[in-house]
């Protein structure tokens, strides 16, 4: 699970919004920390592996929307990440991501056509 994952779909936001400032991503570091970036939000993650090999995390927004925090969980299968985030006292948002390397290979193949 360590590494960078490209956000490729959410239940509530279009890809255009996800990539508003830069391509949306989740980055997980070996020290249990990470980052999620999409739209105008930059989230600091604190993660661990939970039951059934799910990755569980809490987050705090570093910029974008003030005072937002929450939690989430994802499951990794075949280079895909599926799960959801939930803001504290707020909504749930389904998400899907895939390994960043796979995105670069796919985009490289398209540019050569």
PyMOL commands that set and color helices and strands:
alter all, ss='L'
color gray80, all
select helices_A, chain A and resi 15-18+51-53+100-111
alter helices_A, ss='H'
color red, helices_A
select strands_A, chain A and resi 3-10+25-28+33-38+41-49+55-63+69-77+80-87+92-99
alter strands_A, ss='S'
color yellow, strands_A
deselect
rebuild
show_as cartoon
